[in-house]
Amino acid sequence: MMKKPVILVVDDEMQILRVMRASLPARGYEVRTAPGGEEAIDEVRKEEPDLIILDLVMPKMSGLEVCRRVREFSNAPIIVLSAKEAEADKVAALELGADDYVTKPFGLDELLARMHAILRRVQASTNHASVFTVGDVAVDADARRVTIAGREVKLTPKEFEVLKHLVSNAGKVVTHRSLLLAVWGVEATDQTDYLRVFINQLRRKIEPDPPHPRYIITEPWVGYRFVPNE
């Protein structure tokens, strides 16, 4: 029997913990809960979960601090769940190692979709394949070849690197800074104009309707998310 993914939910709101304990097992997940940051860190050390759902605002230790400390010893994916809507809070969480950000109040279906996308990406990365296949998009890192539904798309070297980074993180918010760092290096991390140009070029080449993209979605003021067409 396939092992169920273990989800650790960290929140000081007991109602949220009760909802997660009731809802997630019905969707095929095992659930662990922690009411605060110290308990969460202990839980991750004891049994590394497959994914962490982390509240940002907690009384004794903030979610940002939990994220920072967890990243010192664990690569478990983290979805931040918070009522704070400021873009600076989202960027701070993502830069500290969170994989995604969902704002309260949230819909369970949306959260489940985000969880599924992240767990699918993690599973794909464990195969160590040189070909990243997400939906009908395939990026061959060795051959530097991209196909969309079997149709080859010609990209420039930088366009290829941008797309490869987005596809290899499919379903995850990729911040402007992390994308610039991965493709252009540390000296270009404030050159967001680079991204607008290359994202627009990529959309013209891979999107069926570039003004209304279905693959490369903008997360305003934060970054981009590659959404597979499945």
Residue pairs with C-beta under 8 A, 6 or more apart in sequence:
4 28
4 29
4 30
5 28
5 29
5 30
5 50
5 51
5 119
6 29
6 30
6 31
6 32
6 47
6 49
6 50
6 51
7 20
7 24
7 29
7 30
7 31
7 32
7 49
7 50
7 51
7 52
7 53
7 115
8 31
8 32
8 33
8 34
8 40
8 43
8 44
8 49
8 51
8 52
8 53
8 76
9 16
9 17
9 20
9 21
9 24
9 31
9 32
9 33
9 34
9 53
10 33
10 34
10 35
10 36
10 37
10 39
10 40
10 52
10 53
10 54
10 55
10 58
10 63
10 66
11 17
11 20
11 33
11 35
11 53
11 54
11 55
11 58
11 81
12 35
12 36
12 55
12 58
12 59
13 55
14 35
16 55
16 81
17 33
17 35
19 108
20 31
20 33
20 53
21 31
21 33
23 108
24 31
25 31
27 112
29 115
32 43
32 47
32 49
34 40
34 42
34 43
36 58
36 59
36 60
36 61
37 58
37 60
37 61
37 62
37 63
37 65
37 66
37 69
38 60
38 61
40 52
40 54
40 66
40 70
41 66
41 69
41 70
43 49
44 52
44 70
44 73
44 74
44 76
45 73
48 74
48 76
49 76
50 76
50 77
50 119
50 122
51 76
51 77
51 78
51 79
51 115
51 118
51 119
52 70
52 76
52 77
52 78
52 79
53 78
53 79
53 81
53 111
53 115
54 63
54 66
54 67
54 78
54 79
54 80
54 81
54 98
55 63
55 80
55 81
55 82
56 62
56 63
56 64
56 80
56 81
56 82
56 83
56 84
56 89
56 93
57 63
57 82
57 83
57 84
58 66
63 80
63 82
63 93
64 92
64 93
64 96
67 78
67 80
67 93
67 96
67 97
67 98
68 96
68 97
70 76
70 78
70 97
71 96
71 97
77 99
77 100
77 118
77 119
77 122
78 97
78 98
78 99
78 100
79 98
79 99
79 100
79 101
79 102
79 111
79 114
79 115
79 118
80 90
80 93
80 98
80 100
80 101
80 102
81 102
81 104
81 106
81 111
82 89
82 93
82 101
82 102
82 103
82 104
83 103
83 104
83 105
84 103
85 103
87 220
87 221
87 222
90 101
90 173
90 222
91 175
91 221
91 222
93 101
94 101
94 173
94 175
94 178
94 222
94 223
95 175
95 177
95 178
99 118
99 172
99 173
100 114
100 118
100 171
100 172
100 173
101 173
101 222
102 110
102 111
102 114
114 171
116 171
117 170
117 171
117 172
117 228
118 171
118 172
120 170
120 171
121 168
121 169
121 170
121 171
121 172
124 132
124 133
124 134
125 168
130 140
130 141
130 142
131 138
131 139
131 140
131 141
131 142
132 138
132 139
132 141
132 164
132 167
132 168
132 170
133 139
134 167
134 170
134 226
134 228
135 228
135 229
135 230
136 148
136 149
136 150
136 228
136 229
136 230
137 146
137 147
137 148
137 167
137 206
137 215
137 228
137 229
138 146
138 147
139 145
139 146
139 160
139 163
139 164
139 167
139 168
140 146
141 164
144 157
144 160
145 152
146 152
146 153
146 155
146 160
146 163
146 206
147 153
148 206
153 205
153 206
154 205
155 163
155 202
155 205
156 201
158 183
158 198
159 198
159 201
159 202
159 205
161 182
161 183
162 179
162 183
162 195
162 198
162 199
162 202
163 202
163 206
165 174
165 179
165 182
165 183
166 174
166 179
166 216
166 224
166 225
166 226
167 226
169 226
170 226
170 227
170 228
171 225
171 226
171 227
171 228
172 225
173 219
173 222
173 223
173 224
173 225
174 223
174 224
174 225
174 226
175 222
175 223
176 192
176 195
176 222
176 223
177 189
178 223
179 195
179 223
179 224
180 188
180 189
180 190
180 191
180 192
180 194
180 195
181 188
181 189
184 191
184 194
188 194
195 224
199 216
199 218
199 224
200 210
202 216
203 210
203 213
203 215
203 216
204 210
206 215
206 216
207 213
207 214
207 215
207 216
208 214
214 227
214 229
215 226
215 227
215 228
215 229
216 224
216 225
216 226
216 227
217 224
217 225
217 226
217 227
218 224
219 225
